[in-house]
Amino acid sequence: MAALLPREWEIQLIDRNIEELDISLWDWADLIMVGCMLPQQHDAIQLIREARQRGKTVVVGGPDPSSSPNVYREASHLVLGEAELTLPRFLEDWENGSAKSEYTTTEFAELSMSPMPRFDLLQLEKYLHVGIEWSRGCPFNCEFCDAIERHGRQPRAKSNEQLLAELGALYKLGYRGLVHLVDDNFIGYKKHVKHLLPEIRTWQEMHKWPFSFTAEASLNLSKDEELLKMLKGVNITSLFIGIETPEPAILDSIGKRQNTEIDIGQALKRIHAHGIYVNAGIILGFDTETNDSADNIIECAAKSGIPTVQVSLLY
């Protein structure tokens, strides 16, 4: 988002995950901009309240405000949805002194509009990995998932040149190590990802393999031997995959029928066989669970050799 702001603005980026807020910045700032996901909601609201008590103008956006705008009404302005579309409208009105209380859109941005991120604002030495984005959207229709609500079911992607430029920017800043591809489903745009991966491999070879990658993908990846080899070929070391539950009846009830067409244990073993380990997403709290559901999850994890299970409660 910082890259969408006017270049002449002086920006201080505070990541509350890794640092405390320097209280002198309250007086320094003309505008406070807060973005958050659901886990940061409580902290974000506290920041908004303190800023307002100090007489500051506060702009709020991001995934959770876009999903639950009423929670954030204490802010001066809500800039919701994809920032490439709504933030420029706010900025124009802000400069003219006519900014409205809320900016929103039902449209999705072409990612060619997305500028080079301001990686220079990050304290890179404090992160175990850095996230970059190539695409948005997922072709599936899982009932519980907000990714398709926020980003749609038609995957959109940046150009290959855009992504390689972002890798180059990180490289020039001296960053080396793990890069997380934050896409909701990195293989959702399967035809295009197969054109992208060879170019990433060539870039990696030219720069002597400075990065390893992690990504998020759907389980149907296991059916595509060519794609598995290509993912491993660019040094993708692990994948987050939404298993949710091994019970076909539950998967059918939540609209995740793509997982009912696959033997989950065999699918995970095929991915592991390529040297890519799976971080399996599991969800508890579906309406059609039974007293056996937890035991079935444990049995599935043990039989398939899942090394990491991330268990979430349905919200």
N, C-alpha and C positions, 0 to 999 in steps of 0.2 A: 504494500500500500504506500509506503514511503516514496517509492519510485513514481507514483502517480501525482505526488505533490509538486508544486512549483519548485524549480531548481534553485531559485534564489532564497527559498525559505531555509532557515537554520533549524535543523532537526536534532533532537535528542531521543534516542530509542531506549526505552527501559523494558527489559524482559523480566517480569516478576518471577519467572521460574528460576533465575540465576542471580538476581541482585535486588538489593533494597532500593527504594526510591529516595534519591537525594532531595531533602525537603527544600533546598534552595531553588529547585526547579519550579516549584509552585509559583514563586515570584517571577522567575525568568520567562515562563511560557505565556504567550498570548492565547494559545489554543491548546487544549488537552484532548487528545484523540485516544480512545480506548477500544481495543478489539479483544474479543474473547470467545472461547468455546465453553460448553456447559460446565466443565470442571472448574473454570475460573469465574463462574457467575458471581459468587459471594464476594470475592475480592474485587471484581470489577464494580459492583454496586457500591462497595465501601469507597473506592477511588472516586466514583462519580459524586457521591455525597460530599466527600471532603473538598473536592474541587469546587462544587457549587457553593459550599459554605464559604469558600475563599473568594467568591465572586468571579470564578473563571467560567469561560464558555467551554462546554464539553461536547464532543462529537463521539458517538458510539456506533460501531458496526461490527461485522464479523458473523460467524456461524450462529452463535446462540442468540444475539440480538435479532438477527434476521428470522430465526425460528420463533422467538418469543419476545416481540417488540414491547409488549405491555409491561414486561418486567423492568424495562430500562427507561421508562417515561421520565425519570428524574433528570435525564441528560438534556442538554440544550437542543441537540439535533441528533436524529437517527439517520444514518446513511446505510441502507440495507441492501441485501442482494449482492450481486457481483460488482465490486468496486469500480471496475473499468467503465461501467455504465452509469453508476449513481454518484460516484465521488466527483467527477468533473462538473456535474450539474450543481452540486453543493458548492464547490470552489468558485464557480462563476457567480453564484448568488452571494456568497460570503464576501467576495471582493466588491460587489455592488451594494453591500449592506442590506440585502433583502433575503437572507437565508431563511428557508422554511424549517419547520420543526421536524419534518420527515421526508426522506427521499427513498423511493422504492421502485422496483421494476419487476415485471413478470418475464422479462426477456433474458436470454443468455448471451454472454459476450463471445465474439470471435477472439480466440486467444492470440491471434496476430496483434490484437490491441494491447496485450499484456506487456509492459515494459520490462527491461532488465532489472531484476531485484537489486535493492541497495544492500548487497552483502557486506559492503564496507562499514555499515552501521553495526554489524554484529561483532561481539567479542568472541571470535572464532575459537580461541584457545579454551573457552569454557564449555564447549559442546562436545558430546560424544559423537554426534553426527549432525549434519546440516541437511535440511530438507529443500528439495527443488520440485517444481511441478511441471509435468509435460501435458497432461490431459485432465479434463473434467467430464463427469458423467459416467453412467454405467448402464448397459443394455438390459439388465435384469430388473425384476420388480418385487423385491423382497419387502414384505409388509412393514417390517420393523425399522428399515434403514432410512435415514434422513438424507443420504447422499443424493438419491434420485429426486428428492424434494428440492434440495438446494441447487443441484447441478444438472438435473434432467436425465433422461434415459438415452439421449443421443450423444455419444461421446464426441468431444471436441478436443483437438490437440494443437499445440504450438507446432511451428515448423521444426524440422530437424536442425536447421541453422540456429534457431532460437535456443534450443536446448543445449547444443554444443557451445554456443556463446556463453551460456550460463556456467557450464563446466569450466570454460576458459577463464571466466571472471573469478571463480573460486580458486582456480589454479594460480592465477596471477597474484591473488591476495596471500598466497602461501599455504592455503589449506590443503591438507592431505588426509586421506582416511575414508571414513564411511559417509556415504551420501544416501539419504533416504528419498526415494521417489514417492511423493506423498499422494499420488493419484488414488482415487477411490478404488479403481480397478485398472491397473497398469496395462492389462491385456484386453480391456474392453474394446479397444480400437485395434483388433488383432491384425488386420491387414496392414495398417500403418505402422504398428510397432515392429513388424517384421522388416519394414524398410528402415526404421530408425536404428535398430540394434547393430547392424553391420557398421553404420557410421560411428556409433559409440565405440565399437571395438577398434576401428581404425584410429579414432582419437586417442583411445587408451594406449594403443601401441606406440603412437607418435610421441606421447608424453610419458612413456615408461610406466604405465599402469599406476597412476597416483591415487585412484579411487577404487573402493569396493562399494557395492550397492545393496540396498534392501528395497523391497517394494511390496505392494498389496495386489493380490490377484485372486481370481475366482478358480474354483476347483476344476473346472473344465479344462484348465491348462494341462492337466495330467494326460489328456487325450492327444496332445499335440507334441510329438517327439521332437519335431524340428524346432518348435518354439522353445522347448525346454533346453535344447542344446544351445540355442542362440542366447538365452538368458544367462546360462552358465558361462558362455563365451565372452560376455562383457564383464564378468566378475560379480554377478549377483550372487550373494552368499545366502540370503534367507528371504522368505516370503511370508507375509501375514495372509492367511487364508481363512475366510469365514466358513467354518464347519457348522457352527451353531448347535447342532444336535445330530447324533447318528440315527435318529428315529424317523423313518420315512413319513409316518402319519403326521408328525409335527411339522416336518419340512413342507409337506403338502399344504398344511393349514396356514402356513405363514408365507406362502407364495414362493418358496425357494425350491421349486421343483427341479431346477437344474442339478441339485445335489442328490435327488432321488434316482437320477439316471446313471449314477456312478457308484461303484463300490468304494466307499470312502477309504477303507484301509488300503486297498490296492492302489488307489490314486495317490495317496500320501507316500507309499513305498516307491512308486515310480518317480515322484519328485525327489525324494531322498536319494534315489539311485544316481541322480545327476549331481550329487554333492551340494544340493540346496536344501537347507533345513527349513522346516515349516513351524511358524508360530501360529498355532491354531486358535481361532476365535470361537469361544463357546458362550452361549447365552442361556441363562436360567430365568424362568418366569413366564414361559409361554403358556397359553390358556389350556392346551391339551396335554400338558405334562402329566405323568403318573408318578407313583411312589418309586417306580423302577428307573426313572429317567437319569438320576445321578449315577446309579450303578452302570447304566448303559454307556454313559459318557466316559467313565473311568475305564471300562472294558475296551471301548474303542481306542482310547489313548494308549492303553497298554499294548494292544494287539498290533496297532499300526506304527508304534515307535515314535509318537509325537514327542519331540524333546521339550517343547514349551507350550503350555496351555494357558490362554488368557481368558479367564472366566468373567463375564459381565452379567449384571442383573438388568433385566428388561426395564426400561424407564418409560 
